[in-house]
Amino acid sequence: MINFNQPHLTGKEAHYMYEAVYTCKLSGNGTFTKRCQAWFEQRYGFRKTLLTSSGTDALEMCAMLCNLQPGDEVIVPSYTFVSTALAFLREGAKVVFADSMQRNPNIDAETLEALITPRTRVIVPVHYAGIACDMDAIMAVAKKHNLLVVEDAAQAIDSYYKSPISNIQYPMPLGSIGHLAAFSFHETKNITAGGEGGMLVVNDERFVRRAEIIWEKGTNRAEFFRGEVNKYGWVDLGSSFLPSEVNAAFLWAQLENLDTIQAKRKKLWETYLKRLKPLSEKGYFSLPDIPDYATNNAHMFYLVLPSLEERTAFIKYLKDNGVGAVFHYLSLHSSEYYKSRHDGRELPNCDRYADCLVRLPLFYDLTIEQVHLICDLIHAYYH
């Protein structure tokens, strides 16, 4: 059986975890935590990074930093994981769901203006499959209406946005454009912190101090250890968002090998594309769309089939032949929990992806030969 996903081990994880254990500093914010955070800040130019126990934790910190009041509105794509919306609902906000683009599952920036009301405070673009949303358009709307932008970059490590209208001549890392951003290091992502993990990114100086306080259970403990205050205490709301130092040690082994991991994943992704493009050209399904302003981090290879019935039969066929292909999100606006709260607007593109999108196996230890086998099975299915 070719599984849908298999976490990759570089070979140094256990060594670094052993090292972390014998430092006798296991609770977080130790040597490996600081090493990982510095790596992200130096490589991608993030203003401030804080490792978290999960991507969900990072999103919840973003929502807390937005200082939302009951009734404030947050625009979120409906085709996303529940954590994107849940983080803001927990702060008392009203979630307003946006439709996806016709060309890919990212939020349709052209619909944002129509969703904005006097209570709108935040826009949350999700970079689906690591492919950038139209950040120029989103940031322009946010600036016009004085809104915050929180990038859900859970799938977007090492992916970039190429601005077609700004004077910036180099690609901008996803997660560096909005005021705040959240990454995930779950075992299904390109790199993992040992199964679970995440990271808050702060790009706006206004949020740096409070982010540290929220991260440290509402205390100014970080300032105390830097010698900026002579004692620390409870000064704000917060929670236990820090990951274990063991998780940070695991993540460090992955970061050291990120370029190697990315090169292999991209090779697998390109093999899928080359083999399946002829079938797409015949209209059997659509392939992943990458706009000119986006780069590809090879997080996911997906197909969009014509209908739910065809997708169901397609997944069953692959499973019967030893391949673990899976669908993805159900539209949040039609979920059991939220459908009675939704305003009734139809979001046809979100529903189409919920019914028709299927993900193929893509992980570092997948071989090129296995990709060819999967593609051979797909060709046989259509002939």
N, C-alpha and C positions, 0 to 999 in steps of 0.2 A: 504493500500500500504506500503510495506517495502522499504523505500528509500535506494538509494545507500550509502548516507552519511548523518550523522546528527551530528553537532558539540556538544560536551559534555560540560556541565556546572558543575563545582565542587560544587557550592554554595557560593564561596567566591569572585567570580569575581566582582559582583556589590559592595561588601563591599570595596574591594581594590580600585576599580575605584572611588568610593565616597571619599575615603581617599586621592587619588591622586588629585582629583578636589580641595579639600579644603586645599591642601598644597600651592595652587596658583602657582605651577610649572608644567605646562602642556606640554611645548614644547619639552620635551625629555631630556635625560641625567640627570634625577633627581634621587630620592631615589629608585624607583622601577626599573629603567633602570640599575642602578649600582648594585642593589641586584640580578637581573637576570644574569647579566654578571659575577658577582663573583661566582654565583652558578654554572654556566657552567664551569668556569675555575677550580673551586675546585673539582667538581664531575668528570670531564673528562680530566683534565690536559691540556686543551687548553692554549697555551701561552698568547693569547689575544683574547677577544671577543668583538664585537660591535653589538648591536641590530640595525636592519634596518627596514624600512617600509615594506619590502617584501623580499622573496628569490631572486627575480629578481634584486632588489637593491644590495643585497649581492654579486651576481654574477657580476654585473656591477662594483662594487668596486674591486673585484678580477681582472677583466680585466684591470682596470686602474692601479692597482698595478703591473701588469706584464710589464708595460711600453712598449707596443707593438708599432711597427712602421708599416707604410703602406706596405703591402706585406708579413709581417710576417705570419706564418702559425700556426694554432691551431687545434689539433686533437680532435674531438668531436664525440660521438656516434650519429648516425642518429636517432636512436629510443630513443628520449628524448623530453622534452618540449622545445618549441621554445626559451625560455629564456637562455638556456644553450649555444646556438649558438649566439643568438642576442647580448648578452653582449660583445662578442669578435668582432663581425662584427661592432659594434658601435665604436670600437677603431681602425678600419681600417684594421683589420686582415683578412686573408683568412681562412675560415673554411674548413678543410679537414675531411670529414665524414668517420667514421669507422663502420664496421659491428658489430652486436651483436654476442655473443656466440651461439652455437647450443643449449646448455643446458639451458641457461636463457638469458634474454634480456640485461645483462651487456656487456660492451665493450669487444671485443675479444682481449685480450692482445697479443696473438700470431700473430696478424696482424699488430701490431704497427710499428715494424722495417721497414716493406715494405712501410709505409706511410711517414716516416721521410725523409726530404730533408734538405739542408743547411739553409732553411728559417724557419724550424720548431722551435717553441719557447715554446709551452705549450701543455700538455696532460690534458684533462678534463674527468676523469672517473665519470660516474653517477651511484650511488649505487641504482639500480632500486629495488623498493619494499622494500628498507631498507636492501637489501642483498649485502654484500661486493663484490666489484670487486676483481680481483686477484692483490692485491696491491704490493706483492713482485715482480711480473713480471713487473708491470707498473713502480714501483720506480727504478728497475734495468735498464730498458730502459732509463728512464729519467736521471739517473746518468751517464750512458754511453754517452749520447748525450748532457749533460748539459742543460736539459730542466726543466721547472717548472711544477709542478703538482698541479692542482686545483681540489679538490674533490667537485663535486656537490652532496652534502649530503642532498638535500631537503627532501627526504623521510626517512632519515636514523637516526633520533634521537634515542639514546639509543641502537644503534646496534654496533657490534664489528667485528674486524678482528683478526683472530688467525694465526699468521705467522708460516707456516710450516718449514721455513728455517732459521729464525733468532734465536738469543739466548734469545729473549724476552720471558719470561715464562707466561705472562699474556696477555689476549686479549687487543688489542688497539682499543679505540673508533673510529668509523668512523668519519672523519673530523679532526683527530689528526695526520694523516699520511702524507698527502701532504703538500706543502708549505703554501697553503691557502685552505679554504673551505667555502661553503655556505650552510646554512640551511634555511628551510621554515617553517613558522608557520601559513600557510594558513588554512582555516577551514577544509580542507580535510585531513590535516596531523594528526598525533597522538595527538599532542597538538597544540593549537592555541593562537595567541595574539589578539583574538577578530575578527577573519575573515581574516585579513592580518597580515603579519609580517615576519621577517627573521633575520638572524644573519651571520655576517662575522666572520670567525675564522682565526687568523693569528698564524701559528706555526713557522715561520721563523723570527727571530729577525730583519732581514734586512727591513721588511715591517711594523714593528709596528708603528714607528713614522709617516710615510706617510699615513698609514691607518687612524690614528686619524685625520690627516689634511684633507684628502679627505672626511671623515665622517662629518667634521665640515665646509663644503662648501669651502674648500681650505684655511682655516685659521688655525693658531696655537693656537686657543682658549683654547684647552684642556691643553696645556702647561702653558698658562697664569693662568688658574684657579688652577693649581697645584703649582703656584709660581715659575715656571722654567724660565719664561721670564717676564719682567716688563710691557709689553703691547703686544697685539696681532693684527695681520693684515693678509692680503691676501698674502699667500706664495706659493700657488700651485693651480692646478685644483681641483675641488671637486663638490659636490652637496649637496642637502638637503636629506641626507639618514637616519637621525634619525627618529625613530618612536615617536609618541605622548607618553607622560608619562601614559596616560590612557591605551594605548595598552600594555605597559610594566606591568602595574598593573594587567590587565587581564591575561597576560602570567604568572605572579608570582603565581596566584591562581592555574594555571595548573601545574606549576613546583612542587608546594607543594604536588601535588597528582599524580606525574608521575608514581611512582611505582605501585600505585593502578590501574591507567589507563592501564599500560602495562600488568599487571597480567590478567586483564579482557580481553584485546584484544588477548593475547596469548591463553587464554582458548577458545575463539571463533575460533581462527585460527586452533587450534588443533582439535576442533570438526569438522570443515570443512574437515580437512585432513583425519580424521578417517572415516567419513561417505562417502567421495568421492573416497577414495583410491581403493575400489573394482571396480569402474567403470573405473578408470584410468588403472588398471591392465588388463582390457578387451580391452583397446585400444581406448576408446571413446574420450579421451582427455588426455593431459599431465597436471600434477600438478606442483606447484611451486618447483623449484630446489634450494636447499641450499647446496652449497659446504662445505666440511669439514672445510674450513678456515673461514666460515661465521657464524654469529649468526642470529637469526630471531627476529626482533622487531615488528612483526605482523602489519606492516603498511598496507599490502594488501594481499588478497587471490585472485589469478587469475587462470584461466584455459586457456590452449592453445588447441583450436579445430583444426580439420584437414583442414578446408577451410573457406574462407570468407562466402560462401553460408551457410555452417552449423552454423557459428557463428551468422549470421543474423537471421536465423530461431530460434536459441537457445535463443537469446536476446528477440525476439518477444514473444516466448512462455513464458518466465519468466515474461515479462511485462504484458501479457494477464492474468497472474495468480497473479498479484500484487507484483512482485519483480523487483526492479530497478537495473538490471545488465547493465554494460556499457563497451564499448571498451575503448581503451586508445589512445596512440599517433599514428599519421600518420608519416611515415618516412620523415624526414626533407629534405633529398636529392631529394625527388620527389615532394616537395611542390611547389605550384604555384610561390612563391617568389624565390626559390633557384634552381629549376631544371635546368634552363638555365646556372647557374654558376657551377653546379656539373660537375666533370670530366668524367662522363659516367660510372664509375665503378659500377658494380652490387653489391648490398648489400642484399643478399637473406634472411639472418636471420632477419634483420630489417624489411623487407617487410613481412615476415611470421608473425612476431608478430603484425605488423600493421593490417594484415588481420584476424588473428586468435585468438588473446588474448582477453579474456573477464574478467572483474573484478566483483566479487560478493560483496554484501553489507558487510561492516566490520567497525563498529564504537562502541564506548564504551557502548552506551545505547541499542544496539542490544542484544536481549536475546538469551540464549542457545536454547530455544524453537523455536524462529524464525529461527535460523540456521538449526535446525532439519527440520522445515517446508520447507525451501529452498532446503535442501538436498533431502527431500522426493519428491519434485517436479522434481528435476533433475533425480532422480532414475526412476520416472514415465515416464519421457521424453524418456529414453533409454530402456524402457521395455513395 
